[in-house]
Amino acid sequence: MLRVIAIDGPAASGKSSTAALVARRLRWAHLDSGALYRALTLALLDNAETNELVPASRILALAEELPVRLVLVGTAFRPEVAGVDVEEAIRGERVTAAVSALAALPEVRTWVNAQQRRAVAEHARGAGGIVVDGRDIGTVVFPEAPLKVFLTATPDARARRRLFQRGQDVDLELVERESQALAARDAADSNRPIAPLKPAPDAVLLDTTALTLEAQVAQVVELARQRFPG
């Protein structure tokens, strides 16, 4: 049996935090699919000779030249660019502002998906399980995963979480502005022609609006123990 848990959901739904903690509880590995898109974006921003839109073929050639890759460090896959760990660098606003455009390119998505499948296949040789989070893991990347979970939460709840993570004051005006931005992101992700954001037909829907992180982690861990006995 493929020992993969696919956790999908919209922005700020708690995918990565939940996946990382679930993996820790199960003593499995964790792969954040968004990290590879971000690492590729960082590589392009640091190496592009122009601000014009770069062809996908050039982006992927750069990814192979540097290279951009996933490396298993302990129990987590970390993104590297030219042999350097870029986990911290890819979380900045510079990358955040540019990653969506790059991730919308079909050729880029195909390349990233292949890297993720390769990483999981290599890890599975040691009979280890892996928790993968993203926006199309259960529908496109690992549709055969035995356990698929789709996290949801209201835009308002997600806005509050995101502002709290940034260390910003959670006042009504900021919450409304962030909530609107997340709702617009949801609409764009759900209606894109390539790998739209949606739950897999057999995914477990988990509304985290009123749940603590600990509670949602506990629910996914219980589901995992039911699907992967022993």
Secondary structure, 3 states (H helix, E strand, C coil): CCCEEEEECCCCCCHHHHHHHHHHHHCCEEEEHHHHHHHHHHHHHHHCCCCCCCCHHHHHHHHHHCCEEEEEECCEEEEEECCEECCCHHHCHHHHHHHHHHHCCHHHHHHHHHHHHHHHHHHHCCCCCEEEEECCHHHHHCCCCCEEEEEECCHHHHHHHHHHHHCCCCCHHHHHHHHHHHHHHHHHHHHCCCCCCCCCCCCEEEECCCCCHHHHHHHHHHHHHHHCCC
